[in-house]
Amino acid sequence: MPRNRLWLEIVMLCATAAVLLALGLATVGASAALASANDQTSQTVAVDKYQAGAAQKFSGVVTDSMCTAKHDTSMNQSAAGCTLVCLKKGAKFALVDGDKIYFLSGGDGYLNKLAGERVVVSGTLEGDTIKVSSVDQPRP
């Protein structure tokens, strides 16, 4: 009988250790998930750096709303040429800044001359549209 009791104690000890280990891992996992959620919230705030309604400056490449950053190469046109062709087809001006695309409202006289070029647009952001007040080319 004492031999069976020894096995029972070993099994109970192992089961207790397994439960404590599982609880420890669950606690560490929950802490990591909370830390990750806090980091993602911080990154979201940092990415959305432009406030709606305030006059700001945005830099990027002038393009059109049809092609955005991916111009059709089959037309044998430069980015500027493709932008101007798409504008004649009804597209609107757009500004591409990395992965972000802003539609441009106003400033067409400036933008026609700067299609396909890197510019700095001053204006107010409303949703995904910038109301253009001025357009400048950055100095090299």
Secondary structure in CASP SS format (residue, H / E / C, confidence):
PFRMAT SS
TARGET T0000
AUTHOR 0000-0000-0000
METHOD secondary structure of the structure
MODEL  1
M C 1.00
P H 1.00
R H 1.00
N H 1.00
R H 1.00
L H 1.00
W H 1.00
L H 1.00
E H 1.00
I H 1.00
V H 1.00
M H 1.00
L H 1.00
C H 1.00
A H 1.00
T H 1.00
A H 1.00
A H 1.00
V H 1.00
L H 1.00
L H 1.00
A H 1.00
L H 1.00
G H 1.00
L H 1.00
A H 1.00
T H 1.00
V H 1.00
G H 1.00
A H 1.00
S H 1.00
A H 1.00
A H 1.00
L H 1.00
A H 1.00
S H 1.00
A H 1.00
N H 1.00
D H 1.00
Q H 1.00
T H 1.00
S H 1.00
Q H 1.00
T H 1.00
V H 1.00
A H 1.00
V H 1.00
D C 1.00
K C 1.00
Y C 1.00
Q C 1.00
A C 1.00
G C 1.00
A C 1.00
A E 1.00
Q E 1.00
K E 1.00
F E 1.00
S E 1.00
G E 1.00
V E 1.00
V E 1.00
T E 1.00
D E 1.00
S C 1.00
M C 1.00
C C 1.00
T C 1.00
A C 1.00
K C 1.00
H C 1.00
D C 1.00
T H 1.00
S H 1.00
M H 1.00
N C 1.00
Q C 1.00
S C 1.00
A H 1.00
A H 1.00
G H 1.00
C H 1.00
T H 1.00
L H 1.00
V H 1.00
C H 1.00
L H 1.00
K H 1.00
K C 1.00
G C 1.00
A C 1.00
K C 1.00
F E 1.00
A E 1.00
L E 1.00
V E 1.00
D E 1.00
G C 1.00
D C 1.00
K E 1.00
I E 1.00
Y E 1.00
F E 1.00
L E 1.00
S E 1.00
G C 1.00
G C 1.00
D H 1.00
G H 1.00
Y H 1.00
L H 1.00
N H 1.00
K H 1.00
L C 1.00
A C 1.00
G C 1.00
E C 1.00
R E 1.00
V E 1.00
V E 1.00
V E 1.00
S E 1.00
G E 1.00
T E 1.00
L E 1.00
E E 1.00
G C 1.00
D C 1.00
T E 1.00
I E 1.00
K E 1.00
V E 1.00
S E 1.00
S E 1.00
V E 1.00
D E 1.00
Q C 1.00
P C 1.00
R C 1.00
P C 1.00
END
